[in-house]
Structures are given as C-alpha cells and as structure tokens.
Amino acid sequence: MNRLAWALHDGHVIALRNMILIRRVPEVLVGVLVAPVMFVLLFAYVFGGSIDTGGVDYREFLIAGIFAQTVVFGATFTGAGLAQDVQKGIIDRFRSLPMARSAVLVGRTASDVVYNVLTVFIMSLTGLAVGWRIRSSMLEALGGFLLLLVFAYGFSWVMAYVGLLVPKPEVVNNASFIVIFPATFIANTFVPSENLPGVLRTFAEWNPVSAVTQAARVAFGNVPPDMPVPDVWSLRHPVAYTLIWVALLLIVFVPLSVRQFQRAALR
C-alpha cells in the first residue's frame, strides 16, 4: 500500500472513530443542530420585516447566509476536538500506533464534513418550513450545497491548526468567536453588502463568506434575474473567488497543521 492510500485508509478509520461520538453522545448533535434552526427562525420572523433586501423576499435572501455562517462556525468542532484529544493524551496514543501521521487530521476534518451535511439538511427543512424555496435545477442546487461544504472543509484546516496551537478546547471556542463572528456578520449573509457603510462595505464585498453566500444564492435561484450585477469581481464571480480561497487555505494550513500536530504531540 503506497503512502497516500495508507494515509487515506488511516484517516477513514479516525473519521469513523469521531463519528461514533454521535451515537455515544447524541447531545453533541442536538447542540450542533439547534443553534442554526434558532437563527433561521429568529431572523425570518423577528428581523425579516425590517431589513431592506432590494425587493428580494428576505427569507430566500436569508437561508444561503445562514448556511454559510453555520458551516463556518461548524469548523470550530475541528479545532475543539483536536485540542481535547491533545489535552487528554489521545494524540500520544495515536503516535504510538503504526499509522500515518496525517491520519488524525484527515479523519477529524472529514468527520466534521458529515456534521455539516446533517446540519445543512436540517436547516434546509427549516428553511422550507418558513418559506424558502429552491428555484433552480436540482443539479445547480446540489452544486451550491457542495460549494458550501468545500468551503467549510477548507476552513476546518484553519481551525485544526488553531486547535493544535492552543492549550485547551475552551480557548478554541473563545478565539474562534472573536474571528468568526465578525467575519460572518460583516458580509452579505444577513443584509446586502451595499447597505453597509464605507470600509465595512469594502470588507464585506471581498469577504470570502460573502462570496460563498452569493454563490449559494445564485445556485438556489434566490437572486432574481432583474437584480443588478455586483460591481466587484469577488461577487461577480463568487464560485471562482470561493475556490481560490479554499485552495489558499488548504495550501497554507494543511502543512502548518501537520507540522503543529508533530509539535503538539510532544508537549
């Protein structure tokens, strides 16, 4: 078995180990699913009537933004899970086994994709219940869901690095909140970016969260054909811009995470 196949096989085993947590501790999954549903209901019924979206039904405008925010926040489970494994000494046990060094990271990030799939599925049902509709073809909609998951996977490697860098899982949650919260709100997730003032508008237009949100809206057919084309490249070509960011995140943080994994296991 060559090294790549060996690493993928071991990563698959680690991913299964992480997925067993759903069956053993179902409360974890409940926590993952409840918050996004609450966000959908809160914004749809409380804030929806007071936000100007330029003639677009707010519930259709909202759902893609909720999807993007949720999959980004879901990446924190990667960091928290790895920090917990380091703290409990599980990483040391893995190092004593004849397995690929990258398997722990590959398995952790892969298992969190499954969490995101479950979350997006539940959110889709909630969105349909509050009035959201997919107005494109099934293939286009699947492409939108896939892009969201690919972006989440790229971001999970950022959190993997953070999780191996900090001493405790609680630090991961605090650090990620400081960064992810403004990144997902200073975007076109809940309000159109053109409604934001000055510097905030520029940040939102080039924010990759805005790009993946815009790409999802287009894929779901939630952007009316008479809407004006965005005047910034990142939102005119949201799929390409999102994939550029995913590639950059993987190129930078996969090797950083693998190197930090070696250091974290020795501390």
N, C-alpha and C positions, 0 to 999 in steps of 0.2 A: 504494500500500500504506500503510495507516494505521500509526501508531507502534506499537500493540500487536502487530499482525501482523508488523511489521518486527522487533520485539524477539524475538518467538517464533521467527521464521524464523532469525534470527542465533543465538539460543540453541540451536536444534536443530543448527545447524552446529557450534557449540562442543561440544555434547554428543557428537556423532559423533567429533569430534577426540579427546575424552577416552576414548571407548570403544575407539578404535584401540589405545590402550595395552594393552588386554587381549590383542590379537593380537600386538602387537610385543614385549611383555614379560609373558608368561604367568605368570612367577614372582610378579608382584604379586597375581594372582588366587589363586594357591596359598596365599600368606600370609593372604589375606582369609578363605579357607575353612577352613584347618587349625585355627586357634585355636578357633572355635566348636565344631567337631567334638570337639576335645580337652576342652572344657568339658563337653559333653554326656556323654562317656564318663567323665570324672573324677567328676562329681557323681553320675551314675547308679550307678556301680559302687563308688566309694570312700566317698562320704558318704551315699548314699541310705538305707542301712540304719540310720543313727544320727540322722536328722532326723525329728522328730515333725511330721507334717502333719495331725494330727487325723483319721486314718483314711483319707485320700486316698492312692492309690498315688503314691509320690514321683516316679516317672518321668513320670507325667501332670501332676503339680504342677510339675515342673521345666521342661518344654520351653517353655512360654509365657514363663517368666522368662529362659531362655537367649535366646529370640527377642528380647525387649525389650532385654536387655543388649547383644546383638550389633548390633542396628540403631542403638543409641545410640553405641556405640563406632565403628560404621561411618561415622558423621558426621565423625569426625576426618579421614577422607580428603579431605573437602571443604576443611577448613582447611589441611591439609598440602599439598594440591595447589595451592591458591591462593598459599600462602606460597612454594612452589617456583617458580611462574610469575613472581611478583614478583621473587624473587631472581635469576632467570635473565634478566630483562628481557623476557619474553614479553608481559607486560601492556602494556609500552610499544609493542610491535609491534602489538598489538590496537588500541591507541588511535590508531595511525596509519591504521587501515583505516576505510572508511565503514560502520560497524556500530553498532548500538545499544549504549550504554554498559552497559546491564544484561545484555547477552547473555552475557558471560563468567560472571557469577554464576548466571544462569538455566541455562546449559549445564552448569556444574560441578555444581550441586545436582541437576539432572535425571539426569546420568550416574551419580551416586552412588546414585540410586534403583535403577538397573539392578544395581549391585554388591550392593545389599541384597536384591534379588529373587533373585539367584543364591545368595547366602549362605543366605537363608531356605529356599530349595529344597533345598540340600544338607543343611542342618540338619534339615529335615523328614524326609528319607530316613534320616538317622542316628537321629532320634527313633523312627521306626517300627521301626528295627532293634533298639533297646534296649527296646521295649515300649510306647512311647507310641501312643495311638490317638485319632483324631478321633471323638467320639461324638455329634456334632450333624449337622445337614444340611450339604451341600456349600455352600449359599448362606451359611449362618451362618459356616462356616469361612473362606470367602473374605472375608467381612466382617472377621473377626479379622485375617487377613493384611493386608488393605487398611489397617486402622487402624494396625497396626504400621508400615507403610510411610509413611503420612501423618504419624505422629508423628516418624519418622526424618527425613522431609523438613523438617518444621518445625525440628527440632534442627540440621539441617545448615546452616541460615542462621545459627545462633549460631556454629557453627564457621567459617563463611565470614567472619564479622566478625572472629573471633579470628585466622584465617589472614592476613587483610589487616592486622591490627594489629601482629603480632609480626614481628621481622626475619628469622627463619629457620624452616624446617619442623620442625626438632628441637624448637624451643620450643613449637610447637603440640602435639606429642606429649606433652611433659612437662606443659604446662599442662592439657591435656585429661585426662590421667591423674589429676591431683590433684583435679579436679572430678568427672569421670565415674565413676571407680572407687567412691568412697563413695556417690554418688547411685544407682548400680545395685546396690550391696550392702546399703545401709540402706534396704531396700524389701522387698516380699514376693516378690522374684524367686526366692530360694533357700530361704527359711524363711517361714512365716506371720508377718505383722506382729505378731500378738498374742503371739508368742514373744519379742519384743524388749522390753527394759525401758524404762520411763519416757519420757524425751524422745526416745529413738531410735524408740520405737513411734509416737509422735505424728508425728515426721518421716516415718516410713515410710508411715503412713496417708495423709498429704497429699502425698507424693512423686508426681509425675506418672508416674514409671516404675512405681510400684505400680499406678496406675490403668490404664495400658495393658496391664500384665501381667494384672490381674484381668479386664479386658475380653476379652483374648485367651483366657484360661482358660474364661470363660463361652461365648465364641463357639465354642470347640473342644469344648464339652461336658465339660470336665475338672473341673467343680465339681459334686459330687453334689447332687441335689435336696434331700436332708435336711440339708445344711450350713446352719448359721445365717447369716442375712443380716448383713453387716457393719454396725456401728452408726455408721459415719461416712459422711457424704454422698459423699465422693470415691470410696469403694469400693462404695457402694450404686448410684451412677450413674457407673460408670467410663468409659463411652463419652462422655457429656457432659463429664465433667471433663477427659478427654484432649483432646477437640476444643477446649475452652476454652483449654487450654494451647497447643495448636497455633496457634490464632488469635492469642493474645498473642505468641507467639514470632515469627510472621510480621509482625504489626503493628509490633513493636519492631525486629526485626533486619533485615528487608528494607531499609527506608530507611537504617538505620545502615550496613549492608554496602555499599549503593550509594554512600553518601557517603564511606565509608572507601576504597572502590575508587578513587574520584577522587583521594583524597589519596595512596594507596599508589602509584599510577601516576606521581606527580610527585616521589617522594622519591628 
